[in-house]
Amino acid sequence: MQYAFVGDPAANLSACSVQYPGPNGTSVGNADAMVSVIVHELEEAATDPQLNAWYDRRGYENADKCAWKFGSTSTDPTTDAKFNLTLGGTNYLIQQNWVNALGGYCGLSY
């Protein structure tokens, strides 16, 4: 069983988020910061579940290769925060992950 602990980012928000408030406002700003970290860890759990599978010559797993890279963003008119993904009408700022195709690149989709 793979797991990751993603605690309350309020303890060190600058290490967990590139902006505050997030695209969903100050009341959920900490949750906004957690979303990108959760996606990062979920990606690594799927591609390197035993910590001995996919990594590059520097020891970076696929999510590490694109850490803090967000690609093209838009600005939420209500919160003035950046976002790059909208799911179910809710905006998120999600880091890209490594796509190991076409020479490799950071992206949100294949």
N, C-alpha and C positions, 0 to 999 in steps of 0.2 A: 504494500500500500504506500503510495506516494502522498506526501502532504507538504504544505508550506504554511508557515505562520505569517499572516499579514496583520499586524497590530494596528492600533489607532495611530495614524500618521501625525496627529497633533503634537506628539512628543518631539518630533523632528521634521516638521512639515517641509522644510527646504530640501531634505534628502529624499522626500517621497513625491514631491510635486514641483512642477515648473511654474505654477501660478496659483494664486489664491485671491479671490475665490475661484473655484472651478466653474465650468459652464452651467452648473445647476445651482449656483448661488452659495452664499456663505453658510446657510443652515446645513447643507450637505457637502460643504467643501472638503471635509476630511474623506468622505466616501468617494468624491471625485478623484482624490489623490490615490485612494486604494485601488480603484479600477485598473489603472495602468499597471500597477505592481502585480495585481492578481493575474492579469493577462500575461505578463512577463513570466511569472512562475508557472502558470498553466501550460504555456508553450514549452517551457523547458521540461516539465514533468512528462509531457507527451513525447518529446523527441529524445530525452536522455533520462529515462526513469530510474536507472540504477547508477547514475553519475559516472558512466563509463562508455557512453555511446558517442553521440555526435558532439564534437567540439573542434575548433580550428587549431592551428599550430601554436596560438598564444593561450590556448586553454579556454577560449570563450565558447559558451554554448550559443545556440542560434539567437536567443533573445538578448544575450549580452552584446552580440555584435551590433545591435541596433538600439541599445539602451539610450533613452532620451532623444531619439530621433523620431519626429512626428510627421514628417512630410508636409504636404500642403494642408493648410488650416483655414478655417473661416472664423469669424468673430461673432459670438452670440450677442445679439442686439440688447438683450435684457441685462446680462451680467458683464458684458465687455470682455469675456474670457474667450480664449481660443478653443476650438474643437476641430476634430478631423473625422468624426464618425457619428452618425445619427442612427439609433436603433429604437424603434417604437416611439418615435417622436422625441426622444431624449438625446441630448448631445453629450459626447464624451471626447476627451483628449487621450488617445491610446497610442502608446509607442508602437512603432513598426517592429516587425520581426523579420529575421533573415529568411529569404527565399533562396534555396540552393539550386536555382535553375538559371539558364541563360547567363552564366558567369557569376551569378549570385548578386543579390541586391536586398535592400531593406524595403519592405512594403507592407501594406495592410491586406493585400489579397494576392492571389497567385494568378 
